[in-house]
Amino acid sequence: MTDKPKWQPLSPIIDCTTEEGLAKGIAAAAEAVRRGELVVMPTDTVYGLGADAFSRDAVRAILTAKGRGREMPPPVLVPNAPTLDGLATHVPSYARQLRCAFSRPAPSAVPGPASSQIW
């Protein structure tokens, strides 16, 4: 009988339950995103994938990981109007008003047509 190989993560797993671990995890995730890589992060209910929404390769990697095509793009959290303008081809005034009214204290997602330069 042979022993089963032990599972090995492809990327480091960082325990973010301490302040030191959280700082290390945030720094590692930010660096990975800068390199165009995906990051996995827990949310309140599931794990989410994160990447640079301005990187075609990173967006393509998220779509591939989720088994999706361009017809079902991932949500993007936008922290401010300039980011929204960089990602969308047209942002209706009502969407801007909603984003401003409900984006505090965290970024928000606004449905709309994505820029073909990015996606």
C-alpha positions, 0 to 999 in steps of 0.5 A: 500500500502506498501513502497518499501524497499530502495536499500542498497549497499552490500559494502561501496561506497566511493566518490573519487572526492576529494584527501581525498576521493581518498586516502580513496578509494584506501586504502579501495580497497587495503585492500579488495583485500588483504582480497580476496574480489572483488572491483568495480572501474570506468574505462574510459567507464565502471565499472571494477572488480578488485581482486588479480590475484594470489588468486584462490578464487578471480579469481573464484569470478570474473568469477562468477560475470561476468557469465563466465567460465575458458574458458574466463578468465578475463584480468590481468594488469601486472606491471612487468615481474616477475608478468607476469612470476607468472601468465603465463605458457609460455611468448613468447619473442615477448610478453615480448618485447611488454610488455616492449615497451608499458607498460609505464606509466601503466601496460599492459595485455599480452594474453597467457596461464594462470598458472593452479596453479592460475586459 
